Amino acid sequence: MTREQSYPTIWEVSDDLWEIIRILLDEYDPPASTGRPRDGRRPILNAIIYRFRSGCQWNHLPREFGDDSKIHRVFQHWVKLEIFEKIWSQLLTECDELEQVEWEWQAADGWLGKARLGGDKIGPNPTDRAKNGTKKSLLTDGSGGPLSIVIAAANVNDHKLLEETLDSIVVERPEPRRTKPQHLCLDKGYDNEASREVIKEHNYKDHTRRIGEEKLDQKGEKKHSA
């Protein structure tokens, strides 16, 4: 598959993917030795995937998935057990073993979101009339695969989240070498001394967009066209 082609949207787990996840669930969320047998976990996982891919409310899940309140309870239980982080780490590890993780080029950025249900990581959103919101900071590899994500209050500056984001990669990051450097691409929100120090400490090659660089690019384009 070439870079220009897109992957199909995942609405449910494939057989191969389920086999990996089943092993993790058997280890970290084994069935009780007594009591009623629990519902199949694969349909519940498919329902969770559908809910987050579609953006629907829990009580609007299609009926074929079963009782929505039960699906939500299982989801909350798996969140407490950090099941999704374990799945993420396992899949990233397998991709890395196949040399499918593009460590050479990485990128980080943050974005703002609403916090309608509250939480302990919320703050006034400067772009939404100071309403409570959150900020997510994501690190990806060269092909856009997620390596880490952290959540903070909406009023936390991007550069303050950078160190935590780089420290939160869900697998062990390969040590950069002179022959295999790792480049980090950032937008101008990280054009400050604090971010540059974090980039240096983590042994990345700095590719931060500089404040005012767009104007210089525009001047260069006009000069070239003239």
Buried (B, 14 or more C-beta within 10 A) or exposed (E): EEEEEEEEEEEBBEEEBBEBBBEBBEEEBEEEEEEEEEEEBBBBBBBBBBBEEEEEEEEEBEEEBBEBEBBBEBBEEBEEEEBBBBBBBBBBBEBBEEEEBBBBBBBBBBEBEEBEEEEEBBBEBEEEEEEBBBBBBBBBBBEEBEBBBBBBBBBBBBBBBBBBBBEBBBBEBEEBEEEEEBBBBBBBBBBBEEBBEBBEEBEBBEEBBEEEEEEEEEEEEEEEEE
